[in-house]
Amino acid sequence: MICKHCFSNEYRCQWQSNERFRHIRVSCADCGRWIKFAPQVEQFVDMANSNKEYTENETKAIPKQVAE
């Protein structure tokens, strides 16, 4: 995933919720802008629970249809 605003390939997954839903928000680690909402599959859930920064190379194990 690459940020369309600053072109960084580092991102952060965090839980975001409202009254009805809980989502995994993928944000740019550099500028903080929203990139997308990730599906709630094991890889992204683990990332959101750890709340660390990741690069595109660290998620090569995630199937392409899930990562994009």
VENJOMO-V365085 format. One record per residue. N is the residue number from 1. PHI is phi in whole degrees, 0 to 359 (NA if undefined). PSI is psi in whole degrees, 0 to 359 (* if undefined). NEAR is the number of other ideal C-beta (glycine too) atoms within 10 Angstrom. Layout:
n=N phi=PHI psi=PSI near=NEAR
n=N phi=PHI psi=PSI near=NEAR
This chain:
n=1 phi=NA psi=132 near=18
n=2 phi=237 psi=135 near=13
n=3 phi=291 psi=131 near=20
n=4 phi=282 psi=350 near=9
n=5 phi=263 psi=315 near=13
n=6 phi=242 psi=359 near=13
n=7 phi=65 psi=22 near=10
n=8 phi=282 psi=149 near=17
n=9 phi=253 psi=14 near=15
n=10 phi=260 psi=137 near=16
n=11 phi=216 psi=168 near=24
n=12 phi=228 psi=139 near=18
n=13 phi=253 psi=130 near=24
n=14 phi=221 psi=151 near=13
n=15 phi=284 psi=137 near=13
n=16 phi=227 psi=133 near=14
n=17 phi=221 psi=158 near=9
n=18 phi=229 psi=198 near=7
n=19 phi=295 psi=333 near=4
n=20 phi=246 psi=330 near=5
n=21 phi=229 psi=158 near=8
n=22 phi=232 psi=123 near=10
n=23 phi=239 psi=160 near=15
n=24 phi=259 psi=113 near=19
n=25 phi=268 psi=130 near=17
n=26 phi=256 psi=120 near=20
n=27 phi=237 psi=154 near=18
n=28 phi=293 psi=132 near=22
n=29 phi=288 psi=339 near=16
n=30 phi=270 psi=306 near=16
n=31 phi=259 psi=347 near=11
n=32 phi=82 psi=3 near=11
n=33 phi=283 psi=153 near=12
n=34 phi=293 psi=135 near=12
n=35 phi=256 psi=309 near=18
n=36 phi=188 psi=173 near=12
n=37 phi=262 psi=131 near=13
n=38 phi=269 psi=152 near=21
n=39 phi=292 psi=152 near=13
n=40 phi=274 psi=70 near=12
n=41 phi=253 psi=165 near=13
n=42 phi=308 psi=316 near=9
n=43 phi=299 psi=313 near=16
n=44 phi=287 psi=327 near=19
n=45 phi=297 psi=316 near=15
n=46 phi=298 psi=319 near=11
n=47 phi=296 psi=317 near=22
n=48 phi=294 psi=322 near=21
n=49 phi=292 psi=327 near=12
n=50 phi=276 psi=336 near=10
n=51 phi=56 psi=40 near=10
n=52 phi=258 psi=170 near=12
n=53 phi=270 psi=145 near=15
n=54 phi=229 psi=158 near=17
n=55 phi=247 psi=166 near=12
n=56 phi=301 psi=324 near=13
n=57 phi=294 psi=332 near=7
n=58 phi=283 psi=349 near=14
n=59 phi=248 psi=22 near=16
n=60 phi=298 psi=335 near=8
n=61 phi=285 psi=344 near=7
n=62 phi=282 psi=131 near=16
n=63 phi=305 psi=143 near=9
n=64 phi=305 psi=318 near=7
n=65 phi=294 psi=336 near=7
n=66 phi=275 psi=320 near=13
n=67 phi=289 psi=335 near=16
n=68 phi=256 psi=* near=8
